[in-house]
Amino acid sequence: MALPCGRGMFTMCSYHPLPTEALPTPKLCLTGRAPPRNATVDLTHIDTPPNMSAWPQFHNGVAAGLRMANSSQVDSTWIIYNKPKSNDLTNEYAGFLMALGLNGHLVNLHMLNVHDYLSKGHEMTTVGLLLGMAAAKRGTMDISTTKVLSIHVPALLPPTSTELNVPHNVQVAAILGVGLVFQGTAHRHTAEVLLAEIGRPPGPEMENCNDRESYSLAAGLALGLVMFGKGGEQVVKSDLNMADTLCHFMIGGHKRPLIGPNKERYKSPSYHIKEGDAVNVDVTSPGATLALGMLYFKSNNSAVAEWLSVADTQFMLDHVRPDFLMLRTLSKGLVMWDTVLPTFEWLKNNVPEILQRNAFNRGHVEESVEDDNMTDFETQSQAYCNILAGASMVIGLKFAGTANQSAFETLMRSIKLFLTFQTNPRLVEQAGKSTVESCLMTVLVSIALVMAGTGNLEVLRICRYLRSRVGPPYNLYVMYGSHMAISMSIGLIFLGGCRYSLKTAPESIAVLLCAMFPKFPIHSNDNRYHLQAFRHLYVLATEMRVVLPRDVDTGQPCYVPMEVKFKDTEAYQNVSFTTTAPCLLPELHLIQEVHILGPRYWPIVFHRDKNWSILEILLSKQGTLYVKQRAGHLSYVEDPKGYRSMLAKSLTSDHSSHCLVKPDVVKAFTSDTRIHAMTEYFLRSKYTEDCAILQILSAVLYECVTREKPEAIMSLLGLNQILEKPDFDLKSEGVTQLKLALAYYRSNHQILSQDVDHKNQLLKMEFLLSLKAKLENVLDKWQSDHMELLVKYLQGEVLKGYELLQLTPYLTWFDIPTPTNISNIIVEGSPTLPVLCSNLPYLSVSTLKRILTAWKAAV
């Protein structure tokens, strides 16, 4: 039942649904096997509490909805199409609606459909819909969403409005939804209402009697969302006295008189609860403590930090619940954010000296201590555990998604410390198994926050060990909440299939506080302290930061070395680190440059001042980065150590001619399957007996793969085949192609300066000149054997058929003019070379000599 929370994290944004099909939702498996025969046992045969699977089904629906990728096409019709066929609203569909809001798709749902869902009166659907709408409109102060939420929050309704029978969980969801819609806006009226709701008294009559703690906590978290980091602004210093009121709710004291519409609303007392004149800190303290820390986030306000500090005397410690010390330490870390360090020394500095001396030390204190019998070792041991867990949560939030090694080692040391407490009977009895278990789960979630998206195996091993604690005696303190924390931790370290990570922006820290509140439910229906639906708000703090390189030729994923350079700050300059992609990048606002490096791939640079937008688009498109492999190197999958690549480099440095290159040498330079197939079929073929053809083909392949020009293979082979026709079956098209290529590279060679590297040209000039020499040798032989055809042409006779086909390549290559042009020059007698040069200056001397020889033969 606790697995869907983690599954939603693991499968987030991994599925693209079809518009014509409903989103598949896996069924919740609630069957088991009974030893020793492993007989299948269904819950129908067991007496179970009512609605035991209600919230697990809700989480299951959220997990199914979070699978949808952000690029999915979702409209109001498709959302309605996913409604259960029975037309009855279910808990899983309620979770599905909340997931759509977290993904930003719920804005497409028409308001008429929203009204239809709310009018059904299904509690789970209302909770999911309100939280989903608020998440989709986070920080916008949207009027229509605010109206829908206000209907479910009595404090936001006019005093004369009709009293509505709103379920308690719906009120809790709605009031936090108000905080999400007004997040970071410091809206005065909203902040005033939320501040009063933290200390909302029970009543009137039967209202606000059960699970009051969750409502007060939600109001405090909502106030923290609205006023996050606004502690120094004027609205806080105004007549609201916000800090003083929050401190009053946190510490306690005589109740202050209600003001405004609250005075009349709560005039009628509660019929279930009779409170005295003092503030019930058991209800108000958690929400007020977190609200105070969120209000003064990163302000480094020493006065507020002093309010949140842990007392250093036993008398003062006896007046504070130990689990409240965890929240105070957490809030103090939020206030003193800049002083938080990922070290175990910082963790221990949060623990007063009296706790360090007495915690888990019963029976080992000095006998000379007179007040040994007066020391409450149990309270101090519990306080020690909670303070360490709260400080660990601060480190987890500050370094969320960073994979900071110091933070990881510190939290790992903290986990091992709590495991030592839990496995030692003498130590665990001094604090209580439930306290140690609760703090252990908090530290586990904290380290999962730091390593979010990294797939860290050490954290996974700890999760596997903690997950294996089933049956007696573990079932006395390993409750449903422990398994929820374990599944969430596994989901965090594999967030989105290791494609996503967490942000540490202030608005992200705020929602992570709501989702990772360090008190987990005892059973599946436990919402007394924290509404379980809030556990999924972590989605608002996630972002895709994976870089997945793919070879541009093969399209296959590959490993690529990468250097990440951070922006310079006052604390550090010129800081960079080298890693291997696929990997998760740090948060983009911290990076100055991302550089693909190494000898095996062509470099790619993303710089903040040049092409940074391309990297942002790349990350939003599943993080695929296409890279080009250099010649002479294989991928890290095929050649992890680089031995074969070193051989290729040594061959590349040898510029001597190769008579016949072996197939294995050609294949060592490239991983292109097409070139491998050509090498295997032609260079190893037993049917190829002509050594000259093998020599030419192997030379062409070797030239192209070593110079990283595989696209030139067809051009080289095509030009070379011009001269391979039997019995002088030359085609004028091929001769023209060779002539154009030679003219282009000749002109290019003259234009370019001498210091330019001509190795990057597609075709080598030496190769073209060799083909030119071969072709002219063939044409000279043809001229000596078929002089009569050239004589006929110069005499003006008409040539047809095969004779014309044989003569055309000769005339094309040497640019022989028409007989008419030549006869106009030669009026009488035999022509001379000077006369031809003066009248035909655009022809070469060798061509003019050929014309002169043919003319003399004709005469």
C-alpha positions, 0 to 999 in steps of 0.5 A: 500500500505504501509503494505508489508514492515511490512509484510515482517518483520513479516513473514520472514523465516516462509515458506518452499516452495516445489521445484515443486511449485511456491512461492505464492504471495498474491495480493495487496488489493487496494479496499475500502469501502465508507460510509454510505453503505460500498459499495466496491470501486475499484481504477478503478473508481478513478483518480489515479496518474500513476504508483501509485502502482508500488513500493507497488507491489515491496514491496509486492514481497519482502515480499513474497520472505522473507517468504522463510526459509534459509533451502529452496532448491533454484536453478536457475531453481526454480527461473526462474520457479517463473517468471510470466506466461506472460513472462513479468517482473513485479514489484512483481517479481523484489521484489522477486529477491531482497528478494532472494538476501537478503536471500542469495539464489540469488547466485544460479542464473546463470550469463546468467540468470542475463544477460537475466533479465538486457537486458530486460530493466525493471527498477524495475527488474534491481533495485531488481536484483542489490541490491539482488546480492550486498546483497548476496555478501556483503563484498566479493569484488566479481569481477563478481558482481562488473562488473555488478554494474559498468555498471550502475554507470557512475563514475566507467566506463572508460572516453572513454566508451559508454554512457548508458541510465541508469535510475536514480533509477537504478544508485542509487541502483547500487551505494549503491550496490557497497558499500555493495559489498565492505563493511568494506574493506576500498578499496581506489579506491572505496572510492575515487569514492564514495566520489566524487559522493556525490558532483556529479554536475548536467549534463552533458546535461539532466542527474542527474537532478531529485531526485539528493538528493537520489543519493547523499545520496546513495553515502554517505551511500555507502562510509560509508559502505566501510569505516565504523569505519575506521576513524583512518586508514592511508587511511583516512589520505592520500591525499584523505582528506576524512574528510575535503571533507565530512565536506565541503559537509556538511557545504557548501562553494565554490565549489572545482575544479573537478579532474581526469576523472570527470573534462572532464565528467562534462565539459558540463553543465546541461540543467535543473539546473544552480547552482552557485559557492557554494556547494548545501548543500540541496543535499550533506549534508545528505549523507556527514553527515551520511558518516562522522558519519559512517567513525568515528564510535565509534572513540570518535573523539572530533574534528569530534564530534565538527563538528557535534555538534548543534550550540548554537546560533540563528544566527548559527541555522538559517543557518542550515535546522532543518531536517539536525540537526537530521542527525548531532545528529545521526552522532555525536552519531555514533562517540561518541558511547561509551558515548551514554546512554539510559536515557532521561537526555542524550537525553536532553543534546544533545539539546542546552540551547537556544532551551530548553529555547525557543522551544515551548515557544512562548507567555510564555517567559519573557516580559523583553527579549528585542529580543523577536520579533527577536526570531524565535520560529518556527525554534527553535521548529523544531530544538528541535524536530529534535534533540530529534528524532536524539538522539532517533534514536541513542539509537534505533541503539545502543540498537537494539534487546536488549529490554533494559528497560531503553532505552524502557522507555526513548524512550516511554517518548520521544514518549509521548512528541511528542504526547503531541506536536501533540495533543496540537494545540498551540504547534503543530503550533509552529513547524508545523504538518509535522515536529512533524509527521516526528519526531514522526515516527522516534522515533517510529521506534527507539523504535521498533528497541530496542524491535525487536522480543519481541512482546511488547504490549505497542509499539503495542498499540501506533502503533494501535493508530497512524494507526487509524489516517485516514481521515480529518484532519489527511490526511493533514500530515499523509502521505504514509510514516507515514503508512510505518513507522507504518507498519515497527514498527509493523513488527519489534516488531514481527520480524520473528514471534518473532523468530528473533532479530537484531544484534548490530555488526558494519556491522549491524548498517551500514545496519540498517542506510540504511534501517531506514533512518529517512525520509519517502516518502510522496507518494508511488512513492516518491524516491527523498530523499531515494530509497524505496528499501533500506528499506528492507536491515534490513534483513542483520542485523537479526539473529535467537535467540529464544529458544523454549523448547519442552517436550522430551516425549510429543513433546509439547512446554513448559515453562522453567525457564532459567538463562543467565550469561553475560561475565565479562567486565571492567564495570560489573562482574557476571551479570546474569538474569533469564527469562522464555523460550520461549524467545529471547537470547541476542547476543551470543558474550555477553553471557558466560553461558545459564542454564536451571534451576528450580525444574520441569525440569532436568538442561541443561547447555551451557557454552562458553568453553565447549558445546557452538557449540551445542547452536549455532547449536540449534539456527540455527535449529529453536531454538528447545530445548528438555527438560526432566520433573522431576517426581513429577512436572507438566508443567507450562501450567498444573500447573502454580502456582505449587500447584499440584507439591508441593503435589507431592513433599510431597508424594515423601518424604513419603517413607512408603509402599502404599498398593493401590495407587489411580489413581489421585495420580499416575497422579499427578506425570506425564503428560505422556498420555500413563501412564494416559491412563493405569491408567484410564483403569486399576486402574479405570476399573470396570472389574478388581476385583482382588485386588492383581492385582490392588495392584501390578499394582498400586505399579509398576506405583507409583514406576516408576513415582515417581522415574522418570523411566517410561521406567521400567514399562514394565520390572517390569510388565513382571517380575511380570507376571512370577509368575502369571501363573495358575497351575504352568504354568511357562516358562523357558524363564521368569525364566531365565530373572529373574535370569539374572536380579538378577545376574546383580544387585547382581554383580553391588551391590558388585562392587559399593561402599556403598556410591553410591546412588542406587535409580537411578537404573532401578530396585530396588534390594528389588523388585527382592528379593521379586520376588525371594522369591515368585518364590522359594515358588512356586517351593518348593510347586511344589517340594512337589507335584511332587517329582516323576518327580525330582526322575525320572530325577535324575535316568536318565529316559527320560521325554517328553511332559508336564512333561519336561515343568513342570520340566524345570523351576525348573532345570533352577532356581536351576541349577540342574546338569545332572544325569550323573554328579551326578552319577559320584559323588555318586558311592555307598551308599547315598551321603552326603552334604559335598561330594556334596559341595566338588564336586559341589562348584558352587552350593548353599547349598540350591540347594545341599540340594534339590538334596540330598532330591530328591536322598534319595526319589529315593533310 
